[in-house]
Amino acid sequence: FFRLYGFEFDYIHSVICVRTGGFLSKDIKQWMIPSHPRECCFFGLEDPFDTTHNLGRVVDRPGMDTIRGEFERGYKILVKTGDFDRATQEYTEENPDTRW
């Protein structure tokens, strides 16, 4: 999970589809170009109840970097220590032990 979303998932071209447990193309969903200027296409997450709704549309570039960075951090902690509890703790500057 952490390796997939931290290092392997194609956020530029793919959409996470919870409904099927898989992935779809942003082209198929027609989410490559925002329909509204306030929407972006950094993070595609299909709403399982309204498949035309991108739940990730509000994620901007810094937000996407943070999300992906947390997946990367979780993976690195698991590889290094095997400690799932540590990998899922929120990283803060006040608690640097959760960095990796």
C-alpha positions as CSV (number, residue, x, y, z in Angstrom):
1,F,0.0,0.0,0.0
2,F,2.6,2.6,1.1
3,R,5.0,1.6,-1.7
4,L,2.3,1.7,-4.3
5,Y,1.0,5.1,-3.4
6,G,4.4,6.6,-2.4
7,F,6.4,5.5,-5.4
8,E,4.6,3.5,-8.1
9,F,1.1,5.0,-8.6
10,D,0.7,7.2,-11.7
11,Y,-1.1,10.2,-10.2
12,I,-0.9,12.1,-13.5
13,H,-2.9,9.6,-15.6
14,S,-4.7,7.4,-13.1
15,V,-7.8,7.6,-10.9
16,I,-8.3,5.5,-7.7
17,C,-11.6,3.6,-8.0
18,V,-12.8,2.5,-4.6
19,R,-15.9,1.0,-6.1
20,T,-14.0,-1.6,-8.1
21,G,-10.9,-1.8,-5.9
22,G,-8.8,-0.8,-8.9
23,F,-7.7,2.1,-11.1
24,L,-9.1,3.9,-14.1
25,S,-7.6,6.3,-16.6
26,K,-8.2,10.0,-16.2
27,D,-8.9,10.1,-19.9
28,I,-11.7,7.6,-19.5
29,K,-13.1,9.7,-16.7
30,Q,-12.5,12.9,-18.7
31,W,-10.7,14.3,-15.7
32,M,-7.5,15.4,-17.5
33,I,-8.7,19.0,-17.8
34,P,-10.6,20.6,-14.9
35,S,-14.2,21.6,-15.7
36,H,-13.9,24.5,-13.2
37,P,-10.9,26.8,-12.6
38,R,-10.9,26.0,-8.9
39,E,-10.7,22.2,-9.6
40,C,-7.4,20.5,-10.3
41,C,-6.4,17.1,-11.5
42,F,-3.5,16.3,-9.2
43,F,-5.4,13.6,-7.3
44,G,-8.1,11.4,-8.9
45,L,-10.3,9.6,-6.4
46,E,-13.7,8.5,-7.8
47,D,-16.7,8.9,-5.5
48,P,-18.2,5.4,-5.3
49,F,-21.7,6.8,-5.0
50,D,-21.4,9.5,-7.7
51,T,-18.9,8.2,-10.3
52,T,-18.8,11.6,-12.0
53,H,-17.5,13.3,-8.8
54,N,-13.7,13.5,-8.2
55,L,-13.3,13.4,-4.4
56,G,-9.6,14.5,-4.9
57,R,-10.5,17.6,-7.0
58,V,-9.7,20.0,-4.1
59,V,-6.1,18.7,-3.6
60,D,-3.6,21.2,-4.9
61,R,0.0,20.7,-5.7
62,P,1.4,21.2,-2.2
63,G,-1.3,19.0,-0.8
64,M,-0.5,16.3,-3.3
65,D,3.2,16.5,-2.4
66,T,2.2,16.1,1.3
67,I,0.0,13.1,0.7
68,R,2.6,11.4,-1.5
69,G,5.3,12.2,1.0
70,E,3.4,10.6,3.8
71,F,3.0,7.4,1.8
72,E,6.8,7.5,1.1
73,R,7.5,8.1,4.8
74,G,5.3,5.2,5.9
75,Y,7.0,2.8,3.4
76,K,10.5,3.9,4.5
77,I,9.7,3.4,8.2
78,L,8.2,-0.1,7.5
79,V,11.2,-1.2,5.5
80,K,13.6,0.2,8.0
81,T,11.9,-0.9,11.3
82,G,8.8,-3.0,10.5
83,D,7.0,-0.9,13.0
84,F,3.5,-0.3,11.6
85,D,2.4,1.9,14.6
86,R,5.4,4.2,14.0
87,A,4.7,4.3,10.3
88,T,1.1,5.5,10.8
89,Q,1.9,8.2,13.4
90,E,1.6,11.7,12.3
91,Y,4.9,13.3,11.5
92,T,5.5,16.6,13.3
93,E,8.6,18.7,13.7
94,E,8.1,18.4,17.5
95,N,8.2,14.6,17.2
96,P,11.1,13.9,14.8
97,D,11.2,10.2,15.8
98,T,8.3,9.7,13.4
99,R,10.3,10.9,10.4
100,W,11.9,7.6,9.4
